[in-house]
Amino acid sequence: MEGKSDFFVMAIIGLLMVIGIFNLIKYWIQNPSLKHELNIPFNEYILEHPAVDLLQRKGYEVVGGKVKIPLYFEADQEEFYSRLFIDYVALNEDGDIYLVKIARQRMPLEWTGSSLRDRLLPLFLLYPDCAGVLYVDVYEEVIKQIHFEWDEEEYIGENV
């Protein structure tokens, strides 16, 4: 009788292990590590847009759609609300994650350090682990990679 109870306990332990492994695999499939890696709550629904086609032709894989980041400010007991937008999230062939901004004719990006800082720095500060920002100009069919780094030497040596 003792052998049967040992077998029964081992069968229950084995069954629990199989259920646990099944649940881990199910969780891993439903929650890809990309979302957890950057903590970007990107939309898995990707709208059709010429920028998506251009990114794919240039070797990028679009993995996420529009991301709206709500912002709240309080100044002198007044409340202010705003939003930041990321148009897409894409991967290159090496698996590096890029945030995608699409060029807008009504709001062009000036190619100066201060303009890039003002328009893109918030994205780099929110998601410092991303490889950069892809600025996609559909009309010119150009994708520009923008990377950000702190200039530590200048920062440390300067008195503010």
C-alpha positions in Angstrom: 0.0 0.0 0.0 2.9 2.3 0.8 4.2 2.2 -2.9 0.8 3.3 -4.2 0.7 6.4 -2.0 4.2 7.4 -3.1 3.2 7.0 -6.7 0.0 9.0 -6.1 2.0 11.9 -4.5 4.6 11.9 -7.3 1.8 11.9 -9.9 0.2 15.0 -8.3 3.6 16.8 -8.1 4.3 15.9 -11.7 0.8 17.2 -12.8 1.3 20.4 -10.9 4.7 20.9 -12.6 3.2 20.4 -16.0 0.4 22.8 -15.3 2.9 25.4 -14.0 5.1 25.0 -17.1 2.0 25.3 -19.3 1.0 28.5 -17.6 4.5 30.0 -17.9 4.6 29.3 -21.6 1.1 30.7 -22.1 2.1 33.9 -20.2 5.3 34.2 -22.3 3.3 33.9 -25.6 0.6 36.4 -24.6 3.1 38.9 -23.2 6.1 39.2 -25.4 9.3 40.3 -23.8 9.5 43.4 -26.0 6.7 45.1 -24.1 8.3 44.3 -20.8 11.8 45.3 -22.0 10.9 48.9 -22.7 7.6 49.2 -20.8 6.0 50.8 -23.8 2.2 50.2 -23.7 2.1 50.2 -27.5 -1.0 49.3 -29.4 -0.7 45.9 -31.1 -3.1 47.1 -33.8 -1.0 48.6 -36.6 -2.8 51.0 -38.9 -2.0 50.8 -42.6 0.1 53.8 -43.6 2.8 54.4 -46.3 5.3 54.8 -43.5 4.8 51.1 -42.5 5.5 50.0 -46.1 8.6 52.2 -46.3 9.9 50.9 -42.9 9.4 47.3 -44.1 11.1 48.0 -47.5 14.1 49.4 -45.5 14.4 46.2 -43.3 12.4 47.2 -40.2 9.7 45.2 -38.6 6.8 47.3 -37.3 5.7 45.7 -34.1 3.4 48.3 -32.5 1.0 51.0 -33.5 0.2 54.5 -32.1 1.2 55.1 -28.5 -0.5 58.0 -26.7 1.3 59.1 -23.5 -0.9 61.3 -21.3 0.9 64.0 -19.3 -0.3 65.9 -16.3 1.3 69.1 -14.9 0.6 71.1 -11.9 1.9 74.7 -11.6 0.8 77.2 -9.0 -2.1 74.9 -8.2 -3.3 75.0 -11.8 -3.7 71.7 -13.6 -2.5 71.2 -17.2 -2.9 68.2 -19.5 -1.0 67.3 -22.6 0.0 64.2 -24.6 3.1 62.8 -26.3 2.6 60.6 -29.3 4.8 57.8 -30.8 3.5 56.8 -34.2 5.0 53.2 -34.3 7.4 50.9 -32.6 9.8 49.1 -34.9 12.7 46.6 -34.8 15.7 46.5 -37.0 17.4 43.3 -38.2 19.5 43.1 -35.0 16.4 43.3 -32.8 17.1 46.9 -31.7 13.9 48.7 -30.7 13.1 52.1 -32.3 10.4 54.6 -31.7 8.9 56.0 -34.9 7.8 59.5 -35.6 6.3 60.4 -39.0 7.1 63.7 -40.6 4.2 66.1 -40.7 4.0 68.8 -43.3 2.2 71.2 -40.9 4.8 70.6 -38.2 8.2 70.0 -39.8 11.2 69.1 -37.7 14.1 71.5 -38.0 17.4 69.7 -38.2 19.1 71.7 -35.4 20.3 70.4 -32.1 17.8 72.5 -30.1 14.9 71.4 -32.3 15.8 67.8 -32.0 16.2 68.2 -28.2 12.8 70.0 -27.8 10.9 67.6 -30.0 12.5 64.2 -29.3 14.3 64.4 -25.9 11.1 63.5 -24.0 10.9 60.2 -25.8 14.5 59.4 -25.0 13.9 60.3 -21.4 10.8 58.1 -21.2 12.4 55.1 -23.0 16.2 55.4 -22.5 16.7 51.7 -23.5 15.4 52.2 -27.0 18.1 52.3 -29.8 16.8 55.6 -31.1 14.0 57.4 -33.0 13.3 56.8 -36.6 12.0 59.9 -38.3 10.1 58.8 -41.4 9.5 61.2 -44.2 7.0 59.4 -46.5 7.1 62.2 -49.1 10.8 62.1 -49.6 10.9 58.3 -48.8 13.7 58.9 -46.3 14.2 57.3 -42.8 16.6 59.1 -40.5 17.9 57.4 -37.4 18.3 59.7 -34.5 20.4 58.5 -31.5 20.8 60.4 -28.2 23.7 60.4 -25.8 24.7 62.6 -22.9 27.9 64.6 -23.5 29.3 63.8 -20.1 32.7 65.6 -20.5 31.0 68.9 -21.3 28.4 68.4 -18.6 30.9 67.6 -15.9 33.4 70.3 -16.8 30.9 73.2 -17.0 29.8 75.3 -14.1 26.2 76.2 -14.2 
